[in-house]
Amino acid sequence: MSKSGTPEDALTAAFAAARRTAPEPDADFLARVLADAEGVQEGFAKAKVAEAAAEARFGTTSRGGWRGVFQALGGWPAVSGLGAAAVTGLWIGVAPPERLDATAQQVWGEDITLALQPDIGTDLFPDEEG
Amino acid sequence: MPLDAMNDVPDQALLVLFANGERDAARALTLRLSPRVLAHAYRLLGNRAEAEDVAQEALLRLWRVAPEWRQGEAKVTTWLYRVVANLCTDRLRRGWRQRPLEAAGEPADAQASVADDMQDRARTDALQAALQALPDRQRQAVVLRHIEELGNPEIAEIMEISVEAVESLTARGKRALSDMLRGRKDELGYVE
């Protein structure tokens, strides 16, 4: 039996002993793990068969149509972000906060009003009236 | 692909084959990963039966996540160490504690002499009992560093903490283990 001189040496020896005596998986355990693995693989195969059947029946993949658009955008995280941005934009348009007006004035240097339908009747064809 | 030919295939590639329904990939991954997962669970729990349950559950989660595995991100073993640690922590938080010094099973090295084997067993038992007395995170860090022999950056990734925090945990853990084992110097085979 080997003897070590310091607690540090003893601890190092104990770690090495722990590596040498690592518990080995026995046949029963390996069989259980492998059975799980094969069961999951069968599930994948069944899912693929079901997807192929749905494709054959409806002529589209399960990722087509709106679901495809939804997936292409990035799923729920992306769509919820887009939704939040849209609602915020609508709110600012309908009821702009006072500070927004003040900020716009500071940026542009004057009070600006934007009309959705400019008055184009007189300015575009001035000569025709005279 | 024959089972022997899979020895050199990386874990992530085997996982892709597994997700594609390759039976040999399931066997290769089971044989490759089970020993490490079981040993790690045992080191954290100190109980063979509980460790087997945790290892089986961790591997089942790996099988299920295989089709969505993102290549080039975390190593398969890094992911497994994290899952095993989380499952062990859950069990310990639910109030389960190991019975002290439960046998881990047959030693891996059958060639060792009987005397060396007894010494190893005594040292391992004393160490395991001391490990169980450490706080969960210290135990996890010490096991990963000094028994699994992983580098600090990988341990930091597994535990989702900084490398400095890993160094602090392992240093405190080793100090505590030394203190605890000083009282069992005969079992550990050292003289002062």
Contacts between the chains, C-beta under 8 A, distances in Angstrom:
chain1	res1	chain2	res2	distance
A	1	B	115	5.9
A	1	B	116	7.4
A	1	B	119	5.0
A	1	B	189	5.6
A	2	B	119	7.4
A	2	B	189	6.2
A	3	B	189	5.5
A	3	B	190	5.9
A	3	B	191	5.4
A	4	B	188	7.7
A	4	B	189	6.5
A	4	B	190	4.0
A	4	B	191	7.9
A	5	B	190	6.6
A	5	B	191	6.8
A	5	B	192	8.0
A	6	B	190	7.1
A	6	B	192	7.7
A	7	B	178	4.4
A	7	B	181	6.6
A	7	B	182	5.5
A	7	B	185	7.9
A	7	B	190	7.0
A	7	B	192	7.9
A	8	B	178	6.7
A	9	B	190	6.2
A	10	B	178	8.0
A	10	B	181	6.3
A	10	B	185	6.9
A	10	B	188	4.5
A	10	B	189	7.0
A	10	B	190	3.8
A	11	B	127	7.9
A	11	B	174	6.5
A	11	B	177	5.9
A	11	B	178	5.6
A	11	B	181	6.4
A	13	B	123	6.3
A	13	B	188	6.9
A	13	B	189	6.9
A	13	B	190	7.4
A	14	B	123	4.5
A	14	B	124	7.1
A	14	B	126	6.8
A	14	B	127	4.1
A	14	B	181	6.9
A	14	B	188	5.8
A	15	B	127	7.2
A	15	B	146	4.5
A	15	B	147	5.6
A	17	B	119	7.3
A	17	B	120	4.1
A	17	B	121	7.8
A	17	B	123	4.0
A	17	B	124	4.9
A	17	B	127	7.3
A	18	B	43	7.3
A	18	B	123	7.6
A	18	B	124	4.9
A	18	B	127	5.6
A	18	B	128	7.3
A	18	B	147	5.1
A	19	B	147	5.9
A	19	B	149	7.7
A	20	B	107	6.6
A	20	B	108	6.2
A	20	B	109	5.5
A	20	B	112	7.2
A	20	B	120	5.5
A	21	B	104	6.2
A	21	B	107	4.6
A	21	B	108	6.6
A	21	B	120	5.3
A	21	B	121	6.4
A	21	B	124	4.7
A	22	B	35	7.2
A	22	B	39	4.2
A	22	B	42	7.7
A	22	B	104	7.4
A	22	B	108	5.5
A	23	B	38	5.9
A	23	B	39	5.8
A	23	B	42	4.9
A	23	B	48	6.0
A	23	B	51	7.0
A	23	B	104	4.1
A	23	B	105	4.2
A	24	B	35	6.4
A	24	B	38	7.9
A	24	B	105	6.1
A	24	B	106	6.4
A	24	B	108	5.7
A	25	B	34	4.5
A	25	B	35	5.7
A	25	B	38	5.1
A	25	B	52	8.0
A	25	B	55	7.8
A	26	B	105	7.2
A	29	B	34	7.0
A	29	B	38	7.0
A	29	B	52	5.4
A	29	B	55	7.6
A	29	B	56	7.3
A	30	B	30	6.2
A	30	B	31	7.2
A	30	B	34	6.1
A	32	B	56	5.8
A	33	B	30	5.0
A	33	B	34	5.6
A	33	B	55	7.6
A	33	B	56	5.7
A	33	B	59	5.3
A	34	B	26	6.4
A	34	B	27	6.4
A	34	B	30	4.9
A	36	B	56	6.7
A	36	B	59	6.7
A	36	B	60	4.8
A	36	B	63	6.2
A	37	B	18	7.2
A	37	B	26	4.0
A	37	B	29	7.1
A	37	B	30	5.9
A	37	B	59	7.4
A	37	B	63	5.0
A	38	B	23	6.9
A	38	B	26	5.8
A	40	B	60	7.3
A	40	B	63	4.0
A	40	B	64	5.8
A	40	B	66	7.6
A	41	B	18	6.9
A	41	B	21	5.5
A	41	B	23	7.2
A	41	B	26	6.1
A	41	B	63	7.6
A	44	B	19	6.5
A	44	B	21	6.3
A	44	B	67	6.5
A	45	B	21	5.7
